[in-house]
Amino acid sequence: MNPERRTPERRSRKARRTRDTLAQAAFELVLDRGLKNVTVEEIAERADVDRRTFSRYFTSKEDAVLDSIRGDGGRINDALRARPADEPPLTAYRQAVLDWLGDPGAQAWHRRARIFDLLVLAEQEPTLYAAFHHIRVDAQEDSIVIVADRLGVDPRLDIRPAVTVAAGAGALLAAQAAWVRGGQPADLPRLVGQAFDALSGELLAQLPAGPAPHSTTEGNESS
């Protein structure tokens, strides 16, 4: 290999190691002590770098602690690109999510140590939740482009790719929220399946007549 080419590759590997070390330090400190009890300086010190080096890779401690899940949207999108071309768009999105969940090599959230704890914390900390939302939005924008390519349309002119992704990503988000509330780390695939099943038609059916069993009017009628 050309020595001139080897030097940039070495720098790239070193930068990747530094970023990963910072992200792991943030992940461990924040989960062990809580977001409010950890400073950027402490994360940098744990990673054996200075504050300036931290700022070279991350804009905030929230950004750093979520780095471990940043690539998951890309993994789902890679699976979406690989789905058969004749699959309906929402079916393809669902199967892409299930492919990601079922691939041991992808290490989806329920397979990765303490990701459940991280997402529980994200539900409790507004700044962490906001940072997580930005990661999701970035992944969804890529998903829209992929679905548009599958349909052969321009997503700026045709709303169907955005609707498809909004529905699929909404089902995944609903499953994630139920997963966090349920407290069963291994339960994510089942909840994702339930969430996508809810999009398959029953929500479009006419509701039965009369008040629902949980209606606030129940029991208030005069006898």
Secondary structure, DSSP 8 states (H G I E B T S, - for coil): --HHHHHHHHHHHHHHHHHHHHHHHHHHHHHHH-GGG--HHHHHHHTT--HHHHHHH-SSHHHHHTGGGTTHHHHHHHHHHHS-TTS-HHHHHHHHHHHHHH-GGG--GGGSTTHHHHHHHHHH-HHHHHHHHHHHHHHHHHHHHHHHHHHT--TTT-SHHHHHHHHHHHHHHHHHHHHHHHT-GGGHHHHHHHHHHTTTTGGGS---SS--TT-TTTT-S--
